[in-house]
Amino acid sequence: MAAVIEVDLPCNTCQYNLRSLPFDGRCPECGDPVHQTVVRDVRFHGDAVYTARSERFREVAISSGYPVDAFMLVQDAFQKARSRHGLALAVPPATLCDEFLQFCRHYFNDEAEARDLLTEWKLASSEDVGRVVYAMVGAQLVCTSGADSPADFEGRFTLADVRVGG
């Protein structure tokens, strides 16, 4: 069962009160994902937001062999790409890989932390990102265009390409 919002929380887009809605639901007023508002609200940072977000990916993580953190990081990059490029649903693999590298640049404190955590989360290459994406597609958590395939993630980057800072 998905975690629910237990406090008054206005939607970032329309200000509808999201209280009692599931973390993985959508605002009934504007349709925006509830989790986008939650992750921007400082009251939810720390253990509470991690627990709520990790629950969303728990089953697909278990079945795929990738850690929950891998799914959360890829999902964040996916959402950033959608927002930055004005995409409604699907994100082309090349765009997602570029956004993933860009997201990592600001997400991690330094390159050693990035290497350590990306290795721990089994995200050592663009192929790993593709496997996570297609596991999410199979779980109906994200969608791709009909023209995309896992092969489109091949050879786009490795851990050596991850740069942090600046």
Secondary structure, DSSP 8 states (H G I E B T S, - for coil): ---B--S--B-TTT--B-TT-BTTSB-TTT--BHHHHHHHSGGGTTHHHHHHHHHHHHHHHHHHTS-HHHHHHHHHHHHHHHHHHT-SS---HHHHHHHHHHHHHHHSSSHHHHHHHHHHTT--BHHHHHHHHHHHHHTTSS---TT--GGGGTTS-BGGG-----
